[in-house]
Amino acid sequence: GAGVSQSPRYKVAKRGQDVALRCDPISGHVSLFWYQQALGQGPEFLTYFQNEAQLDKSGLPSDRFFAERPEGSVSTLKIQRTQQEDSAVYLCASSLVGRSGNTIYFGEGSWLTVV
Amino acid sequence: TQLLEQSPQFLSIQEGENLTVYCNSSSVFSSLQWYRQEPGEGPVLLVTVVTGGEVKKLKRLTFQFGDARKDSSLHITAAQPGDTGLYLCAGVRVLTGGGNKLTFGTGTQLKVEL
């Protein structure tokens, strides 16, 4: 498809387990973002890449969260030693170039439940 | 921490009614956007407002940006069941490297019933 693709769509993890969430942005999109969304709330910014460079990771809640985009296209958000408060929808988004006014397109999200 | 407060948080109305959703910010952003999100999907951009006092219309939706560029409203005329969803305002800041960082509001869950 032509949109932002995320996998897995649903993930149930036992507390303490590591998880990896994948994002395939729209082809050619330079900017890539990760957001965390609790049920019924607005998404909260986690981190931002321009190509392979992680330019802003101020929203990552702890050092258990790690994101990478080694070749400037696909990105992975990794959460180590998951805890119940990590349960949320993780949204990936991309935009064409890093310039104000460019539309940001969101994926459908990866729903993480930690039990 | 949500810097943008939306009201109301929940709204359940009948088809054909009008409604207004408010978004109030403690900060000034370079622009403000409104998104609509349906269950199981990501937010979809509806509109971007940039200039204080700006008004934009999208069919039955009217968006207004306050003069001080810190508050905004979304007015829906003659709501339809297809308008049901989570409405989010988002303040836009330009990041290092030029990307846009979105700070989302608390959200307004709208349900339009027949």
Interface residues (C-beta under 8 A of the other chain):
Chain A: V4 S31 F33 Y35 G40 Q41 G42 P43 E44 F45 Y48 Q50 A53 L55 D56 L91 A93 S95 V97 G98 R99 S100 G101 N102 T103 I104 Y105 F106 G107 E108 G109
Chain B: Q2 L4 Q6 S30 S31 G40 E41 G42 P43 V44 L45 T48 L86 L88 A90 V92 V94 L95 T96 G97 G98 G99 N100 K101 L102 T103 F104 G105 T106 G107 Q109
